[in-house]
Amino acid sequence: MATPAEAFEALREALAKADADAAATLYAPDAVYFEPGDVAHRGRDEIRNYFAAYFARRGPVEVTVKRELTADSSVLAEWTSSYTEGGRRWSGTPGVSVVEIGREGITYHRDYQ
């Protein structure tokens, strides 16, 4: 099992490659991911489909961590993101992720923006 910081780093790498499959494999089969706006995606398949649609709109997303706090099974990260959407480049968009890790991967993930 990866540490929370290692799992979050692997997720950042998948986002930077716009790789929905790699991102989804980091999540436990019964994981829940809440995107900004409280929309819940439950289970690996839903999470993979969400990321695939997200990358279709934005392509690769660069996440730069500003602060990161870890505990036994959790990571809290403050970050900025950069991406292109609708022909416009967005840079420095702030956000926070709360991620919990279990035996089978990420079990809970909520992003705030």
KAVENBEL-V179147 format. One record per backbone hydrogen bond with DSSP energy under -0.5 kcal/mol. CO is the residue of the C=O (numbers start at 0). NH is the residue of the N-H. Records with the same first field share a line. If there is no record, write none. Layout:
CO = NH, NH
This chain:
2 = 6
3 = 7
4 = 8
5 = 9
6 = 10
7 = 11
8 = 12
9 = 13
10 = 14
11 = 15
12 = 16
13 = 17, 18
14 = 17, 60
17 = 19
18 = 22
19 = 23
20 = 24
21 = 25
22 = 25
23 = 26
25 = 105
27 = 30
28 = 43
30 = 42
31 = 108
32 = 34, 40
33 = 110
34 = 37, 38
37 = 39
38 = 34
40 = 32
41 = 45
42 = 46
43 = 47
44 = 48
45 = 49
46 = 50
47 = 51
48 = 52
49 = 53
50 = 54
51 = 55
52 = 56
53 = 57
54 = 58
56 = 85
57 = 83
60 = 62
61 = 63, 81
62 = 64
63 = 79
66 = 77
68 = 75
72 = 100
73 = 70
74 = 98
75 = 68
76 = 96
77 = 65, 66
78 = 94
79 = 63
80 = 92
81 = 61
82 = 89
84 = 87
87 = 84, 89
89 = 82
92 = 80
94 = 78
95 = 111
96 = 76
97 = 109
98 = 74
99 = 106, 107
101 = 104
104 = 101
105 = 27
106 = 31
107 = 99
108 = 33
109 = 97
111 = 95
